[in-house]
Amino acid sequence: MTPSQPDGLTDADAAKQARLRKTRRMAELVLVALVAVYLITYLPSDPPQWVRLIRHMAEAGMIGGLADWFAVVALFRHPLGIPIPHTALLPRNQARAAESVGAFFKSYFLDPASISARVAEIAPARRAAEWLKIPENAALVAAPLTKAISIAVDGKGGKKLNDGLRKELRAAIASKTATHGIATALGPVLEQTVHGPLMNDMLRQVRASLDGNRDRVLELVQENSRWWVASRVDRGVSTVLVDGVLNVIDDLEKSDSALRKDFEEGLTGFLATLTDTGALERAVHDGKTRFTQSQEFDEAVDATLTLVRERLADDQGQADGAVAKALQSFAKKLLSDEAALARFEAQLAHTAEAAMVELREPIAGYVTDVIQGWEAQELSDRFEREIGPDLQFIRINGALLGALIGGVLFFAGKGLSQLAVF
């Protein structure tokens, strides 16, 4: 917080007030100097032309300086305390000024498109990543972040907090973007499974299961056999069936066999069809929906929160270090992937624009309410501290410009009088 001066002003306000006093004294000194010069020109009883020139310049300078003094003072108060009409403009029109400032702020500072462009220009994601990749900075953020996580999962939030967390997780998992991403990533995984060692493991498991259930196969053969077929024949048929299937599986396990190649090509085509028709994405969506609505999902969320709670309780310092490393890792990966960084920056700009659409009215209204809530004297003092020094230079410039115009008019008058003689 900015320290305050004895009179209640902050250091920044006190510096502005000192600058205002300094420029006001300069303007007053210029006016006093012009008055003094004007009076001095009356000391000679028969002044020469150059003295008359100085008198005219000082006189015009005084008029210009006094006019600008009146105009500047009339903005904030009544000149000399006299309630002259159309003076003390700012305090008399405080409500209108507040609304104008709020509208100006809304139109030119809170424009959503301008905010979005400014955010994109600043590149906050790149700056944040550059800052977070430094270990000391990541540690600085990790400590309060870990503390916030600890508070969120400490169990004191009750059922409402847990239900809210589950709701947000369900929404995130069920989103169309997540579904498409999972389906897109799952396609190559399934295709790799077809060609990888996992397929052999699956075939071996099927072989072992079939070989271990020969009696059940015999039962199925007998149930579907004619009454007049001998049991010995049924047993032989079941043996042939099982052995035949096992031989096929053995052939499928050989990566260089023609049957294995045909099998892999068929599965690959089937997976491509699932992806192209959207069937895989629909299956992922259905699976996610069933999971997020199941008891297992609630149990998984509770187990995760419990694990996080226990880890944080065991060693807060270790948790801080882990979060700091995660932040550093994320920052470095983001900086190494320009495409991802660009998408992140674009999303931030879009979010800022969307937020400003909703917030510009409340912010502008807040500015208006604050200005309207100031006392009239406080309003004048604050505005005068901000723009007063520049207005004092207007007084100085007005006096100097008046003096120059006075000199020009003096020479113009002399020229006209000379023409009149002729």
Number of C-alpha atoms within 10 A of each C-alpha: 4 9 10 13 12 8 7 10 14 15 13 13 17 17 13 19 19 14 16 21 16 13 19 21 13 16 24 17 13 20 24 14 14 25 16 12 17 22 13 13 19 13 9 9 7 9 13 10 10 10 17 17 20 20 25 23 27 28 22 25 29 24 19 24 28 17 14 21 23 17 17 20 19 20 19 22 23 17 17 10 8 9 12 12 9 10 20 22 17 20 20 15 11 19 16 14 17 23 18 13 16 21 18 13 18 20 13 11 13 20 15 23 16 14 20 22 16 13 20 19 11 13 18 15 22 18 12 12 21 16 15 23 21 15 14 13 16 23 20 13 15 21 17 12 15 20 14 12 13 20 13 16 21 17 14 9 11 10 10 9 14 18 12 11 14 17 13 12 15 17 13 13 18 18 14 13 11 16 22 17 12 16 21 14 11 16 18 13 12 14 17 14 15 19 17 13 13 12 16 19 12 13 17 17 12 14 18 12 11 17 16 11 11 17 14 12 19 19 14 13 19 19 11 9 14 10 9 6 10 11 14 8 13 20 18 12 16 20 17 12 16 18 15 12 15 19 13 14 18 15 15 22 19 13 15 10 12 12 16 19 15 12 13 19 14 13 16 18 12 13 18 16 13 16 17 11 10 14 14 22 22 16 14 19 21 13 13 19 14 13 15 18 11 11 10 12 17 16 11 11 15 15 12 13 18 15 13 17 18 14 14 20 13 11 10 15 13 12 20 22 17 15 19 26 18 15 22 23 16 15 23 16 15 19 19 11 10 12 11 13 19 17 12 17 20 18 15 18 24 19 14 19 21 15 14 20 14 11 15 18 14 12 16 21 17 13 18 21 15 11 19 17 14 15 12 18 12 13 18 19 15 15 13 20 19 15 12 23 20 15 21 24 16 18 27 25 18 23 29 22 17 22 26 17 17 23 22 15 16 18 13 12 12 12 11 10 11 10 9 8 6 5
